[in-house]
């Protein structure tokens, strides 16, 4: 795919431009703490692309349009107890993390949900698949801690700036407006209003050490800008062991302050629960009257096993009645296969062993660095093909995106050179509602995450990718 503009600069000009870009990025708050040399008082630039990356208009608009449908789908899936139970029954036997979550879900379901409203700040991720004419195909749906909504709009504005600086002001119109921070913040505000207690607060569940701090703070401070009545506090699950309690009517109190909304920016990995005490806190939070983002059922709906089950012909019809909506959703799916001990599971194992380069092997994990590719798929399948552990994994057809040329800018990068990349588009959605009624359903912005074409993973926090913006082309 072509570059958005032809940059013909000398090395000295390119170096000066990159330094200006770094300064613009840090001045506008697109930064993160270093994982290598952590200091809570220091921020470094988030990795980013010097220029925006071309993206086909039709596919960009399709991704935005389908987000509303995915919000509806995931809400309905999350509120189907039988579906969640039957789909995850094999996974929870071998996957400790999913099992722990499911145990909490079963308990609060049996007791009856004290808070009938769920809030989801969702991100659905896509790659363009060059084998089918660069059509979007879904990588995954993120139901918890959907990151970078606080930084993505900054990158969009940066790319407008850099195009203007390079003399291409007429091309700025090709950078779409991006209101992700505003939209996600408004979702939390709407949930706070639904709780109907102006003295209650919003609780951010965060890591003990937060690297992606400015992304989280952007949403926090935007909420303050929009409604200064709302107080926000940040706590880790470990801190809440001693600080959280339930009131007589199942209100959640933290340090004796009532909580209206719980926003999980942590809790999606096993490392967030170093002891049984953190799991007990998660249960206490789910038992509370506070509105959860996400609720435990929303969290489970985002597992890879659920994604695989939804790709089976005939399953979408259980949750979406409109045939036109079903067609639009199904168009974004790739083939995803379970590794259960049955005929279909054995076929999937055989496919993965025979043509490993055509697939990705995925566990039930969020965050970067967990998937397995290429010949390592064979090694992993050989190890577990006779073990029940395999039922905790899915095999997904691999998406091969187009190659783009650009410049990567990151801390300490003084060797600027044109390199080959590919990009993953994320579209943010906000959904809120009761089991049988959605009361808020919107698409609220986007993000482009770009990585070297030679890299398999694209997680920015884990050092695999960089922030980017789509440059819309016809």
ABEGO torsion letter per residue (X at the ends): XBBABBBBBBAAAAAAAAAAAAAAAAAAGBBBBBAABBBAABBBBBBBBABBBBBBAAAAAAAAAAAAAAAAAAAAAAABAAAAAAAAAAAAAABAAAAAAAAAAAAAAAAEBABABBBBBBBBBBBBBAAAGGBBBBABBBABGBBGAAAAAAAAAAAAAAAAAAGAAAAAAABBBBAAAAAAAAAAAAAAAAAGBAABBBBBBBBABBABAAAAAAAAAAAAAABAABBBBBBBAAAAAAABBBBAAGBBBBGGBBBABBBBABGABAAABABAAAAAAAAAAAABABBBOBBAAAAAAABAAAAAAAABBGAAAAABABAAAAAAAAAABBBBBBABBBAAAAAAAAAAAABAAABBBBBBBBEBGABBBEAAAAAAAAAAAABAAAAABBBBBBBBBBBBBBBBBBBGBABBBBBBBBBBBBBBBBBBEBAABBABBBBAEBBBBBBBAABABABAAAGABBBBBBBBBX
